[in-house]
Amino acid sequence: MEEFFQLNGSNCPHYDGEIDRRPSYQKLIATTKIKPGIATDDGVAIHFIDQEIQRIVSSRPDAKAYRVYYHKKILEVELKTKYLGCQKEQSFPQKL
């Protein structure tokens, strides 16, 4: 059986999915109720190996991940996110 481990810091999924999610997460970090961390929009997944981010992917073209922390004010750093979908509509062979 594989061992489960916890990541350092906090995580906020669905960062763009609810109107109060982003400001609530930021307030919790600013007031030190939770540690700084990573926020992800709907449709974003992060692949970690040990504690290091290896890849961030999205099923939505404009969805992103962010490092969120407090340094005199709340700061968000957009993280490189790869969209996994098609940029152009694909045509698929049709069965005859």
N, CA, C and O of each residue as an XYZ file, in Angstrom:
384
protein
N       0.832     -1.176      0.000
C       0.000      0.000      0.000
C       0.882      1.246      0.000
O       1.842      1.343      0.765
N       0.541      2.199     -0.871
C       1.319      3.432     -0.927
C       1.024      4.297      0.284
O      -0.089      4.314      0.808
N       2.048      5.010      0.711
C       1.907      5.888      1.864
C       1.310      7.233      1.425
O       1.706      7.789      0.401
N       0.383      7.734      2.188
C      -0.227      9.040      1.920
C       0.578     10.104      2.638
O       0.996      9.902      3.778
N       0.798     11.226      1.990
C       1.507     12.307      2.652
C       0.756     13.616      2.448
O      -0.012     13.773      1.499
N       0.995     14.541      3.354
C       0.378     15.859      3.266
C       1.335     16.836      2.632
O       2.545     16.769      2.843
N       0.784     17.744      1.855
C       1.587     18.804      1.265
C       1.729     19.944      2.262
O       0.846     20.164      3.092
N       2.826     20.661      2.182
C       3.022     21.848      3.018
C       2.127     22.970      2.513
O       1.922     23.098      1.306
N       1.605     23.767      3.395
C       0.787     24.904      2.999
C      -0.671     24.537      2.820
O      -1.095     23.410      3.076
N      -1.421     25.526      2.375
C      -2.863     25.340      2.195
C      -3.187     25.149      0.717
O      -2.338     25.339     -0.154
N      -4.425     24.770      0.461
C      -4.906     24.589     -0.902
C      -6.339     25.068     -0.987
O      -7.147     24.807     -0.095
N      -6.651     25.768     -2.058
C      -8.012     26.237     -2.273
C      -8.472     25.830     -3.663
O      -8.139     26.496     -4.643
N      -9.232     24.745     -3.761
C      -9.797     24.376     -5.067
C     -10.982     25.283     -5.399
O     -11.508     25.976     -4.528
N     -11.388     25.271     -6.650
C     -12.574     26.031     -7.112
C     -12.436     27.526     -6.831
O     -13.409     28.190     -6.473
N     -11.229     28.045     -6.993
C     -10.906     29.435     -6.662
C     -11.803     30.421     -7.411
O     -12.137     31.485     -6.889
N     -12.186     30.066     -8.622
C     -13.066     30.933     -9.406
C     -14.508     30.421     -9.444
O     -15.342     30.966    -10.166
N     -14.796     29.392     -8.680
C     -16.085     28.714     -8.778
C     -17.201     29.279     -7.917
O     -18.375     29.011     -8.172
N     -16.854     30.050     -6.910
C     -17.849     30.642     -6.010
C     -17.444     32.085     -5.750
O     -16.258     32.384     -5.613
N     -18.403     32.963     -5.685
C     -18.116     34.400     -5.561
C     -17.301     34.741     -4.301
O     -16.472     35.650     -4.338
N     -17.526     34.029     -3.197
C     -16.827     34.342     -1.941
C     -15.554     33.526     -1.722
O     -14.833     33.760     -0.752
N     -15.271     32.582     -2.600
C     -14.136     31.677     -2.378
C     -12.800     32.424     -2.352
O     -12.042     32.282     -1.392
N     -12.502     33.205     -3.369
C     -11.222     33.913     -3.464
C     -11.012     34.868     -2.282
O      -9.975     34.783     -1.623
N     -11.961     35.780     -1.987
C     -11.731     36.694     -0.859
C     -11.653     35.980      0.491
O     -10.913     36.416      1.373
N     -12.393     34.909      0.664
C     -12.340     34.154      1.928
C     -10.972     33.503      2.119
O     -10.394     33.565      3.204
N     -10.461     32.884      1.066
C      -9.143     32.245      1.135
C      -8.062     33.288      1.425
O      -7.187     33.069      2.262
N      -8.132     34.418      0.727
C      -7.152     35.472      0.932
C      -7.201     36.024      2.355
O      -6.159     36.297      2.950
N      -8.401     36.187      2.901
C      -8.540     36.697      4.267
C      -7.959     35.712      5.287
O      -7.304     36.124      6.245
N      -8.194     34.423      5.085
C      -7.650     33.412      5.994
C      -6.118     33.437      5.992
O      -5.490     33.275      7.038
N      -5.529     33.638      4.829
C      -4.067     33.729      4.745
C      -3.576     35.025      5.391
O      -2.617     35.008      6.162
N      -4.228     36.147      5.081
C      -3.809     37.455      5.610
C      -3.881     37.512      7.132
O      -3.074     38.193      7.764
N      -4.839     36.805      7.725
C      -4.997     36.810      9.180
C      -4.266     35.639      9.842
O      -4.449     35.391     11.034
N      -3.449     34.926      9.084
C      -2.644     33.775      9.518
C      -3.467     32.644     10.133
O      -2.948     31.872     10.939
N      -4.725     32.540      9.767
C      -5.544     31.413     10.230
C      -5.177     30.131      9.485
O      -5.345     29.027     10.002
N      -4.672     30.298      8.261
C      -4.125     29.171      7.496
C      -2.812     29.619      6.864
O      -2.534     30.812      6.749
N      -2.012     28.635      6.458
C      -0.730     28.924      5.813
C      -0.959     29.403      4.377
O      -1.994     29.104      3.781
N      -0.003     30.140      3.824
C      -0.057     30.448      2.397
C      -0.107     29.160      1.597
O       0.268     28.102      2.101
N      -0.565     29.238      0.356
C      -0.662     28.009     -0.409
C      -0.959     28.216     -1.880
O      -0.631     29.241     -2.476
N      -1.594     27.201     -2.436
C      -1.905     27.149     -3.856
C      -3.419     27.166     -4.028
O      -4.141     26.440     -3.344
N      -3.888     27.998     -4.944
C      -5.307     28.043     -5.292
C      -5.459     27.599     -6.740
O      -4.622     27.914     -7.586
N      -6.524     26.871     -7.019
C      -6.761     26.391     -8.380
C      -8.188     26.701     -8.806
O      -9.142     26.484     -8.058
N      -8.309     27.209    -10.016
C      -9.631     27.427    -10.598
C     -10.295     26.079    -10.882
O      -9.640     25.037    -10.849
N     -11.587     26.111    -11.158
C     -12.300     24.890    -11.547
C     -11.612     24.268    -12.764
O     -11.234     24.974    -13.700
N     -11.455     22.960    -12.744
C     -10.880     22.248    -13.882
C      -9.370     22.150    -13.892
O      -8.789     21.686    -14.872
N      -8.713     22.585    -12.805
C      -7.246     22.561    -12.747
C      -6.782     21.458    -11.797
O      -7.363     21.252    -10.732
N      -5.735     20.761    -12.198
C      -5.128     19.724    -11.357
C      -3.623     19.978    -11.279
O      -3.006     20.456    -12.230
N      -3.052     19.646    -10.121
C      -1.617     19.825     -9.907
C      -0.994     18.464     -9.601
O      -1.478     17.715     -8.752
N       0.090     18.166    -10.312
C       0.839     16.925    -10.090
C       2.063     17.256     -9.246
O       2.935     18.019     -9.661
N       2.110     16.669     -8.059
C       3.246     16.846     -7.151
C       4.074     15.576     -7.115
O       3.534     14.473     -7.205
N       5.372     15.725     -6.984
C       6.257     14.631     -6.592
C       6.961     15.140     -5.354
O       7.611     16.186     -5.376
N       6.826     14.385     -4.265
C       7.252     14.832     -2.948
C       6.527     16.160     -2.679
O       5.297     16.181     -2.708
N       7.217     17.233     -2.426
C       6.570     18.522     -2.161
C       6.680     19.475     -3.351
O       6.284     20.636     -3.246
N       7.202     19.009     -4.462
C       7.463     19.878     -5.611
C       6.393     19.725     -6.693
O       5.995     18.615     -7.046
N       5.938     20.870     -7.209
C       5.001     20.854     -8.331
C       5.757     20.416     -9.574
O       6.789     20.989     -9.922
N       5.229     19.389    -10.242
C       5.829     18.901    -11.475
C       5.116     19.465    -12.704
O       5.739     19.784    -13.717
N       3.782     19.578    -12.581
C       3.005     20.014    -13.736
C       1.633     20.467    -13.263
O       1.059     19.894    -12.338
N       1.122     21.496    -13.908
C      -0.229     21.969    -13.638
C      -0.986     21.921    -14.959
O      -0.528     22.454    -15.970
N      -2.144     21.278    -14.937
C      -2.927     21.111    -16.160
C      -4.357     21.586    -15.940
O      -4.849     21.648    -14.813
N      -5.010     21.920    -17.055
C      -6.377     22.408    -16.976
C      -7.230     21.831    -18.096
O      -6.760     21.631    -19.216
N      -8.480     21.571    -17.777
C      -9.450     21.141    -18.791
C     -10.203     22.335    -19.361
O     -11.016     22.183    -20.273
N      -9.936     23.517    -18.827
C     -10.578     24.756    -19.294
C      -9.498     25.705    -19.803
O      -8.463     25.857    -19.154
N      -9.716     26.347    -20.951
C      -8.648     27.159    -21.553
C      -8.160     28.331    -20.711
O      -6.987     28.693    -20.797
N      -9.014     28.927    -19.912
C      -8.604     30.105    -19.135
C      -8.409     29.823    -17.653
O      -8.148     30.751    -16.887
N      -8.528     28.585    -17.233
C      -8.366     28.243    -15.814
C      -6.880     28.204    -15.460
O      -6.048     27.775    -16.259
N      -6.567     28.656    -14.255
C      -5.179     28.777    -13.813
C      -5.006     28.274    -12.382
O      -5.969     27.951    -11.686
N      -3.748     28.221    -11.975
C      -3.382     27.974    -10.583
C      -2.561     29.174    -10.109
O      -1.930     29.862    -10.912
N      -2.579     29.416     -8.804
C      -1.918     30.586     -8.242
C      -1.231     30.229     -6.935
O      -1.742     29.432     -6.147
N      -0.071     30.826     -6.715
C       0.550     30.784     -5.396
C       0.025     32.013     -4.669
O       0.148     33.131     -5.170
N      -0.562     31.815     -3.489
C      -1.178     32.917     -2.744
C      -0.477     33.040     -1.394
O      -0.361     32.070     -0.645
N      -0.016     34.249     -1.104
C       0.692     34.480      0.162
C       0.535     35.930      0.583
O       0.034     36.765     -0.170
N       0.975     36.212      1.802
C       0.870     37.557      2.352
C       2.264     38.126      2.581
O       3.095     37.511      3.249
N       2.512     39.316      2.017
C       3.732     40.076      2.280
C       3.347     41.554      2.213
O       3.415     42.181      1.155
N       2.946     42.091      3.356
C       2.407     43.449      3.494
C       1.036     43.604      2.847
O       0.299     44.538      3.163
N       0.700     42.710      1.963
C      -0.630     42.609      1.365
C      -0.737     41.226      0.729
O       0.270     40.534      0.573
N      -1.942     40.825      0.365
C      -2.119     39.535     -0.311
C      -1.528     39.616     -1.708
O      -1.777     40.567     -2.450
N      -0.745     38.612     -2.053
C      -0.152     38.523     -3.378
C      -0.568     37.212     -4.035
O      -0.626     36.171     -3.381
N      -0.852     37.272     -5.316
C      -1.163     36.095     -6.121
C      -0.150     36.035     -7.261
O       0.037     37.005     -7.996
N       0.491     34.895     -7.392
C       1.405     34.681     -8.502
C       0.795     33.603     -9.376
O       0.608     32.467     -8.940
N       0.485     33.966    -10.620
C      -0.087     32.982    -11.537
C       0.976     31.949    -11.896
O       2.104     32.302    -12.239
N       0.615     30.687    -11.818
C       1.540     29.601    -12.125
C       1.267     29.083    -13.534
O       0.125     29.072    -13.994
N       2.318     28.660    -14.203
C       2.184     28.157    -15.570
C       1.254     26.950    -15.581
O       1.485     25.957    -14.891
N       0.205     27.061    -16.377
C      -0.827     26.020    -16.443
C      -1.009     25.607    -17.896
O      -1.215     26.450    -18.769
N      -0.933     24.308    -18.150
C      -1.085     23.796    -19.516
C      -2.527     23.375    -19.756
O      -3.072     22.537    -19.037
N      -3.132     23.965    -20.770
C      -4.479     23.580    -21.183
C      -4.389     22.293    -21.985
O      -3.619     22.203    -22.940
N      -5.176     21.298    -21.597
C      -5.097     19.982    -22.229
C      -6.038     19.817    -23.421
O      -5.950     18.828    -24.148
N      -6.922     20.765    -23.621
C      -7.881     20.657    -24.723
C      -7.300     21.117    -26.042
O      -6.120     21.448    -26.154
N      -8.155     21.127    -27.019
C      -7.773     21.526    -28.367
C      -7.887     23.034    -28.520
O      -8.848     23.638    -28.043
N      -6.934     23.631    -29.169
C      -7.010     25.057    -29.467
C      -7.960     25.308    -30.635
O      -8.652     26.325    -30.673
N      -7.988     24.387    -31.573
C      -8.898     24.477    -32.713
C      -9.813     23.263    -32.677
O      -9.472     22.222    -32.114
N     -10.944     23.413    -33.269
C     -11.853     22.278    -33.338
C     -11.238     21.214    -34.239
O     -10.780     21.506    -35.344
N     -11.234     19.984    -33.753
C     -10.663     18.894    -34.534
C     -11.745     18.243    -35.364
O     -12.910     18.200    -34.969
N     -11.350     17.737    -36.519
C     -12.290     16.936    -37.295
C     -11.852     15.485    -37.147
O     -10.670     15.163    -37.263
N     -12.799     14.638    -36.897
C     -12.534     13.227    -36.684
C     -13.038     12.435    -37.889
O     -14.050     12.801    -38.487
N     -12.348     11.360    -38.248
C     -12.826     10.536    -39.366
C     -14.236      9.996    -39.046
O     -14.524      9.606    -37.914
N     -15.060      9.986    -40.020
C     -16.407      9.456    -39.843
C     -16.441      8.023    -40.333
O     -15.755      7.659    -41.289
N     -17.250      7.213    -39.665
C     -17.433      5.838    -40.104
C     -18.300      5.821    -41.348
O     -19.240      6.605    -41.473
N     -17.982      4.931    -42.259
C     -18.789      4.784    -43.473
C     -19.822      3.714    -43.316
O     -20.590      3.457    -44.243
